[in-house]
Amino acid sequence: MEKRTTVITVAGCVVLVALLALTAKACESAMGGPVRTTEDLRAYVRATTDAGNTVYLALSPAPRGEPYPVQEGSSSCVDDFGFDDGDVTRDEPAYSWQLDFASPADYRAAMKALAARWRKDGREVEKTDTGITTVLDDGIRVTFHRNLYTDEPELRATGECMRYRDTYGDSYDYRLDKNGDGTVDEDERREY
């Protein structure tokens, strides 16, 4: 009888610890995920723009010009519940590339070839009203479409919302990194 009581007590303790761990994880998730460093954000910004540049350079037929990402705003990466405080903030890397194709037929052919390549790579390709999109392994969403406002071809790479410590004097400030290269150039600093 004593052995059975010990087993039940141990099992109860294990269940309690597991419930506490799940509750802590759920709270972290509700708050927006773990708090990372500014360097983690910098690396993720680079990964986001690298993903877009890689797709841009692989488009066939190729758009005219060299890839040049431009930072886009995101209103979805906000603290709705008031959990961020002090030096904790959040950002969602989002960059777009304007695409200049020789003709509308080249744009359509590039979209068809890109969708085929993504499927061949085992990616799920989602059709949108104006193009196609997929999510890469690191949560970066790449979209090839016509811009809703300009109707011009565009490539867009958007990372996930990241919470991080943003302390004064950090070597990196996402808001100033207009081209997503992971550095804040003197020209970008002057624009601010």
Secondary structure, DSSP 8 states (H G I E B T S, - for coil): -HHHHHHHHHHHHHHHHHHHHHHHHHHHHHHTS-EE-HHHHHHHHHHHHHHHHHHHHH-SS--BS----EE---SS---SSS---TTEEEE--EEEEE-B-SSHHHHHHHHHHHHHHHHHTT---EE-SSEEEEE-TTS-EEEEEE-TTT--EEEEEE---EEEE--TT-S--GGG-TT-SSS--HHHHHH-
